[in-house]
Amino acid sequence: MRRIIITACLLAVALHAAPAGAASAAAVTVQDPYLELHSGPGRGFPVTQVVDRGASVELLRQRTDWIKVRTGRDHEGWVNRRQLERTLTGDGEQVRLAGPTAEARTGHRWEASVGAGDFNGADVVTVAASYALNDSLYVRADVSQLFGEFSNGWLAAAGIGHIFMPQWRVSPFVGIGAGWVYVEPTATLVEAPSRSNQAAYAGAGLRGYFNNRFLLQAEYRQYLIFMDTNDNEVINAWTVGFTHFF
């Protein structure tokens, strides 16, 4: 129950913080040499109209990195946000578009995360920090507290990860690492000793940006716990959480 409540709170905050598409039309002035209007929100859609510098267009709504616009001649089409970041409002101010820029996705180095999920049936709360070695490769350390029905514990791990297509708004990633797990039984009828074991993991997940400072991340990991009896244990775990990058 604790895991469900925590995860629901995280998702509720994500939905509240995520930017919505434009609710009403806003008129802007084109500053690029020209705008290419596509028939749909993607470069795979054909260009149906070209708007020259100095022309006025209305911003209708946004889908990821694409904004639907209407020209003065009532032609509608989709424009990539890169072509609109230098456009001006009627007051001569630069237009502010919702969502992260591609530069924000790859230009930061530090990330701090908090999340919740499941660790082999136990509730888990995790905090983590990571440092980007380059746009795709990062090192990460995390500490998790485990809340089980018959035992509680702690998990600490450090590893390295790789982000595929980091410039995308939603990107897959993989990671490997090693750490240490401590488990303390809570059952009162049968007294059992606490145990501490080394562990290794491999994981994969998705991360999606919803503004220039936060992203939502979901990760699945499979842990290999090295037991003293050489009878190693495999544990499946997943977490969902927020990441603040800077």
C-alpha positions in Angstrom: 0.0 0.0 0.0 2.8 2.4 0.8 4.4 1.9 -2.6 1.1 2.6 -4.4 0.5 5.8 -2.4 4.1 7.1 -3.1 3.9 6.2 -6.8 0.5 7.9 -7.1 1.8 11.0 -5.5 4.8 11.1 -7.9 2.6 10.7 -10.9 0.2 13.4 -9.7 2.9 15.9 -9.2 4.3 15.0 -12.7 0.9 15.6 -14.3 0.6 18.9 -12.4 4.1 20.1 -13.4 4.0 18.9 -17.1 3.4 21.7 -19.6 0.2 21.6 -21.5 -0.3 22.6 -25.1 -1.3 26.1 -25.9 -4.9 26.8 -24.6 -5.4 29.8 -26.9 -3.9 31.3 -30.0 -1.0 33.7 -29.6 0.3 35.9 -32.4 4.1 36.1 -33.0 6.4 37.6 -35.6 8.8 35.4 -37.5 12.5 36.2 -37.0 14.1 33.3 -38.8 14.7 33.7 -42.6 11.6 31.5 -43.1 9.4 29.0 -41.4 8.6 25.6 -42.9 5.1 24.4 -42.2 4.7 20.6 -42.2 1.5 18.8 -42.6 2.1 16.9 -39.3 4.2 17.1 -36.1 7.4 15.5 -37.4 10.1 16.0 -40.0 8.7 13.0 -41.9 5.6 15.0 -42.9 5.9 17.1 -46.1 6.4 20.8 -46.1 3.1 22.4 -47.3 3.9 26.1 -46.8 6.8 28.5 -46.3 6.4 31.7 -44.3 8.9 34.6 -44.7 10.6 36.7 -42.1 8.5 39.5 -40.7 5.2 37.6 -41.2 2.8 37.1 -38.3 1.6 33.6 -37.3 -0.6 32.3 -34.5 0.5 29.6 -32.2 -2.4 27.2 -31.8 -1.1 24.2 -29.8 2.0 22.1 -29.0 2.8 18.5 -29.3 6.3 17.6 -27.9 8.8 19.7 -30.0 6.3 20.7 -32.6 3.9 23.7 -32.6 0.8 24.0 -34.8 0.6 27.5 -36.3 -1.8 29.5 -38.5 -0.6 32.0 -41.0 -2.3 35.3 -42.0 -3.8 33.6 -45.0 -5.4 30.9 -42.7 -2.9 28.2 -43.7 -2.2 25.8 -40.8 0.8 23.6 -40.3 3.4 22.3 -37.8 6.7 24.0 -37.1 9.6 22.6 -35.1 10.3 24.6 -31.9 13.9 25.4 -33.1 12.4 27.7 -35.8 10.2 29.5 -33.2 12.6 30.2 -30.4 13.6 33.5 -31.9 10.1 34.6 -32.8 8.8 37.7 -31.0 5.4 38.5 -29.4 3.4 41.6 -30.1 5.3 43.4 -27.3 8.6 42.6 -28.9 9.6 39.9 -26.3 11.0 36.5 -27.2 8.4 33.7 -27.2 8.6 31.2 -24.3 7.7 27.7 -25.4 6.7 24.9 -23.1 8.9 21.9 -22.6 12.6 21.4 -22.7 15.0 22.5 -25.4 17.4 20.0 -27.0 20.2 22.0 -25.4 18.8 21.5 -21.9 18.6 17.8 -22.4 22.2 17.4 -23.2 23.8 20.5 -21.7 23.6 19.6 -18.1 26.0 17.4 -16.0 24.4 16.8 -12.6 21.1 15.0 -11.8 19.4 14.3 -8.4 16.5 11.8 -8.2 13.9 10.5 -5.9 11.6 7.6 -6.6 9.5 4.7 -5.3 8.8 1.2 -6.5 9.1 -2.5 -5.8 12.0 -4.7 -4.7 11.1 -8.4 -4.8 7.7 -7.6 -3.2 9.0 -5.0 -0.8 8.2 -1.3 -1.0 11.3 0.7 -1.9 12.1 4.4 -1.7 15.2 5.6 -3.6 17.4 8.7 -3.7 20.2 9.0 -6.3 22.7 11.3 -7.8 24.5 11.1 -11.2 27.2 12.9 -13.1 27.3 12.9 -16.9 30.7 12.1 -18.4 29.4 13.2 -21.8 25.9 13.5 -23.5 25.3 9.8 -23.4 27.5 8.3 -20.6 26.9 8.9 -16.9 28.0 7.5 -13.5 25.3 7.1 -10.7 25.1 6.3 -7.0 21.8 5.5 -5.2 20.6 4.6 -1.7 17.3 2.8 -1.2 15.3 1.9 1.9 13.3 -1.3 1.8 10.0 -2.0 3.6 8.9 -5.6 3.5 6.2 -7.6 5.2 8.7 -9.6 7.3 11.9 -7.6 7.0 13.2 -4.1 6.3 16.6 -3.1 4.8 18.9 -0.8 2.9 20.4 -1.0 -0.5 23.3 1.1 -1.8 24.7 0.8 -5.3 26.9 2.6 -7.8 27.2 2.1 -11.5 27.5 3.4 -15.0 24.8 4.0 -17.6 24.3 4.9 -21.3 21.4 7.0 -22.7 20.4 6.3 -26.2 19.4 9.4 -28.3 19.8 11.9 -25.3 18.5 14.7 -27.5 15.1 13.1 -27.7 12.3 14.1 -25.4 11.8 10.5 -24.3 15.0 8.4 -24.3 15.8 4.8 -23.4 18.8 4.0 -21.2 20.6 1.0 -19.8 22.9 0.6 -16.8 25.1 -1.8 -14.8 26.5 -1.6 -11.3 27.3 -3.2 -8.0 26.5 -2.5 -4.4 25.5 -3.8 -1.0 22.2 -4.9 0.6 21.4 -5.1 4.3 18.3 -7.0 5.5 16.9 -7.0 9.0 14.0 -9.4 9.8 11.0 -7.9 11.6 9.1 -11.1 12.5 8.7 -11.6 16.2 7.7 -15.3 16.4 10.9 -16.6 14.9 14.1 -14.7 15.5 16.3 -14.6 12.5 19.7 -12.9 12.1 20.3 -9.8 10.0 22.4 -10.3 6.9 24.6 -8.2 4.6 25.5 -9.2 1.1 27.2 -7.8 -2.0 25.1 -7.4 -5.1 25.3 -6.6 -8.8 22.7 -5.3 -11.2 21.8 -4.7 -14.8 18.9 -2.4 -15.7 17.0 -0.6 -18.4 14.4 2.1 -18.6 12.9 5.3 -20.1 13.3 8.9 -19.2 11.1 11.7 -20.4 11.6 15.5 -20.0 8.6 17.7 -19.1 10.4 21.1 -18.5 13.9 22.6 -18.5 14.7 21.3 -15.0 12.8 18.0 -14.4 12.3 14.7 -16.0 10.3 11.6 -15.1 12.2 8.3 -15.1 11.1 4.6 -14.9 13.6 1.8 -14.5 13.7 -2.0 -14.2 16.6 -3.7 -12.6 17.6 -7.3 -12.0 19.9 -7.8 -9.0 22.1 -10.7 -8.3 22.7 -11.1 -4.6 25.8 -13.0 -3.6 24.9 -15.2 -0.7 27.4 -16.6 1.8 26.3 -20.2 0.9 27.1 -19.6 -2.8 23.4 -20.1 -3.6 23.0 -16.7 -5.2 19.6 -15.0 -5.3 18.1 -13.1 -8.3 15.8 -10.2 -7.5 13.6 -8.1 -9.8 13.0 -4.5 -9.0 11.4 -1.4 -10.5 11.2 2.3 -9.6 9.4 5.4 -11.0 10.5 8.8 -9.9 11.5 12.4 -10.6 14.9 13.7 -11.6 16.1 17.3 -11.2 19.0 18.2 -13.5 21.3 21.2 -13.4 
